[in-house]
Amino acid sequence: MLDWEQIFATRSSRMRASEIRELLKLLDQPDIISFAGGIPDPALFPDVAFKEAYSDIFSSAQVGAALQYSVSEGYKPLREWIASDVAKIGIDCTPDNVFITSGSQQALDYLGKLFLSPNDTALVTWPTYLGALSAFNAYEPNYDQLSLNGNRTPEAYRDTAAKTGGAVKFAYLSADFSNPTGETVDLAGREKLLALADELDIAILEDAAYQHLRYDGEAIPPIMALDIARRGGIENTRTIYSGSFSKTLAPGLRVGFVVAAMPVIRKLVLMKQAADLHSSTINQIAIEHVASRGFDAQVAKIRSVYSKRRDAMLAALDKYMPKTATWTRPEGGMFVWVTLPEGMDGAELLAKSIATEKVAFVPGRAFYADGSNANTLRMSFSCADEAMIDEGIKRLGRLISNAIRAAA
Ligand SMILES: Cc1ncc(COP(=O)(O)O)c(C=O)c1O
C-alpha cells in the first residue's frame, strides 16, 4: 500500500481529526440531550421564504443566469444589500468592498492563505473558534495569545514571533458573543486592540458570525466601524470584517462575506478564481431575495427564541451546578462557557456524561491553540427547548458534583 504520508505536503501534518469528533459521533442516538453542536435550530429556518425565493427564480427570466457561472466577487444586489446592512452599524463602505464567500469559514481559509507564511504568528484569543484554528493550521503558523487588556507590550509579541522564525501577521477574534465563550469584547478592549495592531502594523480579522444575535445589553460598534471612524474611510483601515448568513437565515446555502479595503478584496477575488471561481450563484440570489424581504423579522424571531433558551440555561446552571464551577453570562450568540475546578477533564466528563446521563457538550481544550485548559466545557443552548435545557443541566450538574466529590 502506498505510504501516503511520505508524499503529502508538510502542511497536511497539522490536519488532524480531533479526538472529540469521535465522541460526538455518538450523538446520533435519539435520546441524547445535546448542548454540543454550535448550530442554528432548523425549526427556525425561513424555509417558506426560501421556497418562494427559489420558485420566483425558477419562474423568471433570471433562471439561466441563476444556474450559470458568475463573477468571483459575488452577486451585485447581495453585495449592495450587505453594504447597506453593515452601514447601520457604522461600517461605511461601497458594494465593491464586499466580497461573497462560501460561508464565512471560507473567508478564514482565504485569509490564512493570504497572510500566513510558515512560522508566521497569528494572534488569537485563548480560547478561540476551533474552525479558525483548523483553517489557519494548513498555513503552518504559530499562535500567540492575544491579550485584550493591554498587559502585553508590542515588543513581547514581536519577540515571541521572532523566536519562532516569523512575523506577527494578524490578530483574529470574534468580538461579539464569541464561539466558544459567548463573551463580548468591550469598547475599551476594541480600542486597545486597534492601538496594538497599529503598533505591530498587523491586520485585525474581525469574525462577526454572531453579530446579529444580541439579546440584551447595549450594542458595541464593530472594530471595523471604530477603525473606519479613526481613519476617515474604509480604504485606510487594517480591519477585515467577516460575516455570515448561517446563523441568521440558514447555513446550508453556504453564503458568507468579507468587508475590507480594496487591496484585500482584489487579492481575495484572485484567490477565489483559483479556488472555486465563485460561490453558488442561485444561493446568493436566494439569500438576497429572502434578506431584502424579511431579514429584520427573521432576526427578531430567532432572537426571541434563543434569548429564552439562554435564560433557561443560565437559570439551570445557577440551580444545579456546584459552587466551584463558574460560567459566562453571554448577552447573545449560542454559547455558555463553563469552567470546572482545576484538574477536571472535559473530555473524560463527556465520555461519562454520554454513557450515564445522555447529555453532550464540547470539551473546551480543543479551542485552545496550545491544548490547555482541559477543565472547560462549551455548552450551546441554540437547539434544545427550555424543558430539555433544564433536564440536561440537572443531569450534568449531578455528574459534575459527583465527580468533584470523588476527586476530593
Ligand atoms: C465564530 C465562527 N466563525 C465562523 C463560522 C463559520 O460559519 P459559516 O461558514 O457557516 O459562515 C462559525 C461557525 O460555527 C463560527 O462559529
The ligand as a MOL file (V3000), in Angstrom:
LIG
                    3D

  0  0  0     0  0            999 V3000
M  V30 BEGIN CTAB
M  V30 COUNTS 16 16 0 0 0
M  V30 BEGIN ATOM
M  V30 1 C -17.0520 32.1730 15.0790 0
M  V30 2 C -17.4220 31.4660 13.8150 0
M  V30 3 N -16.9090 31.9040 12.6710 0
M  V30 4 C -17.2040 31.3260 11.5020 0
M  V30 5 C -18.0430 30.2330 11.4350 0
M  V30 6 C -18.2950 29.6050 10.1060 0
M  V30 7 O -19.6120 29.6900 9.7270 0
M  V30 8 P -20.1070 29.7190 8.2330 0
M  V30 9 O -19.0120 29.1890 7.3650 0
M  V30 10 O -21.3030 28.8540 8.2180 0
M  V30 11 O -20.3900 31.1560 7.9190 0
M  V30 12 C -18.6050 29.7250 12.6120 0
M  V30 13 C -19.4960 28.5380 12.5900 0
M  V30 14 O -19.9040 27.9870 13.5470 0
M  V30 15 C -18.2900 30.3720 13.8310 0
M  V30 16 O -18.7840 29.9220 14.9940 0
M  V30 END ATOM
M  V30 BEGIN BOND
M  V30 1 1 1 2
M  V30 2 1 2 3
M  V30 3 2 2 15
M  V30 4 2 3 4
M  V30 5 1 4 5
M  V30 6 1 5 6
M  V30 7 2 5 12
M  V30 8 1 6 7
M  V30 9 1 7 8
M  V30 10 2 8 9
M  V30 11 1 8 10
M  V30 12 1 8 11
M  V30 13 1 12 13
M  V30 14 1 12 15
M  V30 15 2 13 14
M  V30 16 1 15 16
M  V30 END BOND
M  V30 END CTAB
M  END
